[in-house]
Amino acid sequence: MPAIKAVLIDLDGTLLDTVLDLHAAACGMLADLGRPPVAIEDIRAYVGRGIANLVKRVLAGNLEAADDPTPPPPEALASFKKHYAHFNGRAAKPFPGAIEGLAALKAMGLPLGVITNKAKDFTLPLLERTHLAPYFSVTVAGDMLPKPKPDPMPLVWACGRLDVSPADTLMIGDSVHDFHAARAAACKIFLVPYGYNEGQDVRGLSADAIVESLIAAAQRLSS
């Protein structure tokens, strides 16, 4: 693999385990609507395509709800956002090796960026509350550009902000959306096997590498 000049990293499921915060918000929304709570493992499968799609999946009880272009009911979306604003970052924690990996990548002189489908109003507070913000030179949230992942636009835009070519950039993610976005942008792609991928196993994708953690990714780049 050619020399990498920058690294872009997914947030939920790659850097941070945020499922407990999202589960609390979803259960708060369901209670507001007079409905029973959802299982944590269902939330883990539903994450990855932004809050609106998460709400649609929670209400429908299936992954396929995200394929329906109809927006979620406004009262449900507003309720979820209200609860998530309260819970965001309270139980979220870095995955093992994430902080060590960020430090190692920074020590290698690589500029870092976050690419997430989470809305900006939740992304920036989450990075601050988990003390990750100082590691990153650019953050691209899901509502900052016309198209989120799996479209390549967020990756290409971030590369422009970092003044690097996509061909010299590595994306590290946990899902098929990260994979397709990176391939479409002509970035290299490493995938972690522990995150949120809508019930699919990323080891079946033809990534440049499957890495067990961010520190393992840094070690691979430095070897």
N, C-alpha and C positions, 0 to 999 in steps of 0.2 A: 504494500500500500504506500502511495506517495506521502511525502511529509505533510502533516496536518498543521494548518496555521490558525484554526479557530475551532471551537467546539460549541455546538448548540445542544441543549438538554431539555427534554420534556419534564414537566413538573409533577403532576399527580401520577403516581404509580412508578415513577423512575427516581425522582429525588425524594419525594415525600409520600408517606402513607397517610392519606387524607380521608380514608373511608369512614372513620368514626365520626368526623365532623359532618360529612355528607349524609351519613345515616341519621344523625341527630336532626339535621335540617329536614330530611325527607319525612321522618316520623312526626316532626312538628307540623309540617304541611298536612300530612294525612289526618292528624288529630283535628286540625282546623276544619278539615272537610268532613269530619265525622267518620273517618275510615280507619281500619286497623293498621298497625305498624307494618313495615316491610322488613325482611330479614337482612342482616348485614351482608351476607354473601350475595344476595340479589343486587344490592347497591354496588358491590365490588364488580359485578358483571356489567352493570349499566353505565359505569363511568367511562368517559372517553370522547364524547361528542358534544360537550358543552352542557350548560345547565338546562336550557330549554328541552333538549333531547332527554336529559336525565329525568326531568319532571314528567315528560310524556311516557317514558318507560316505567317509571314508578306507578303512575296512574293506570297504565294498561297492564302492568305485570309481565311485560315481555320486552325483548330486545328489538323486535320488529317495529315497535311504535316509532322509533327514530327514523324509519324510512318514509313515514307519512309526512308530507310537507306541511300539513295543518299545524299551526302553532298550538302550544298547550293553552288550556283555559287561563285567562289573565289572572283570575283570583288565585289559582294554584301556583302560578309562577311568582306572583307577588308574595304569597305566603312562604314559598321556599326561600326566596331571596331574603325575606325578613329574618327567618330562622338561621339561614346560613351566615348572614352578616353577624349574628350573635355567636355562632359556634365556630366560624372560620378560624383555624389556627389553634384552637383550644386543645385538641387531642392529636393534631397532626404531628408526625415525627419523621425525621429522616430515616430512610432505609439504611441497613447496615452497610458501611463503607462509603456512604454518600458524601459525608463531610470530608472524610479523608481523601476521597477522589477529587472533590472540588479543590482542596488545598494542593494536591499533587499536580493537578492540571494548571492551576495558577502558578505554581512554582516552576513549571515548564515554560512559562511565558506565554501561554495560550489565552487569548481573550475568550470569554465565555458568554453565552446568551441563553435565555430561557424561552422556549417556544411552547405555548400552552393553548388549549382551547377554552380554558377558564376565562371568564370575563375579567376585564381590567380592574373593576371595582373590588374584586375578590382576590385577584392575583397579587397586586402590589401589597395589600395588607398582610397576606399570607407570607410573602417573602420577608417582610419586615418582622412579623411575629415569630418566625422560625429562624431569624438571624441569617438568612441566606442572601439577602439583597446585596451586601457588599461584594459578593463574588462575581456579580454579573455586570457586564458593560452594556447589555441591551436586553430588554424584555419585550416579547411580543405576545400579547394576550389575544384571546379568541375573537374579541370584538373590535380590535384596533385596525384591522384591514378588511377589505371587502370579502376575502375568502380565508377561512381557517384551514388547518390540516384536515384531510389529507391533501388539500391543494398545496403546491409548492410555494405559493406566494409568501407566507410568513418566513420561510427559510431563506428565500432569495432576498427578501427585504432586510432581514437581519444580517445577512452577509454583506449587503451594501453598507449598512451602518457600521459594520466592523472593518470595512475596506478589505475584504478578502473574497476570493473567488469561491463559488459553491464547490467547485472541484477540489479545492484545498480545505474543505470544511467537513467535519465529522458531526453527524447527528447521533445522539444517544437517546433511545426511547424504549417504550415497553409494549408498543402496539402495532397493529397492521397499519394504522393511520400514520404513525411515525415512519414506518417503512416506505409506504407509498409516497409520502411527502418528500422524503429524502431522495428516493430514486428519481422522482419527477424533477427535483431541483438539481440533480447530478451531484448530490453530496454523498459522502460515505455514510454508512449506517451501522451502528452497533445496537443490539437489542438486549435488554435484561429480561430474564425469564420469570420474574416474580411479580410483575405489575398488573395493571388492569388492561385486559385485551379482549373484553366481551366474550369471555369463555374460550378463546382460541389459544393455542400454544404457538408462541412466536418462533419456536425452534423449527417449525416447518417452513419458515420464510427464508429466502436466500439472502440473508444479511451478510455484511462483511465479517461480522463476528457476533457470537452470543457470549456476553460477559456476565459473570455472576454478580458484579457490583460495579459502582463507579470507580472504586480504587483499582479493580481489576482492569477496567478500561484504560485508566491512566498508566498502569504498569505495562499494558500491551503497547501503548503508544510510545513508551520510553524505551522499550526493549529493542 
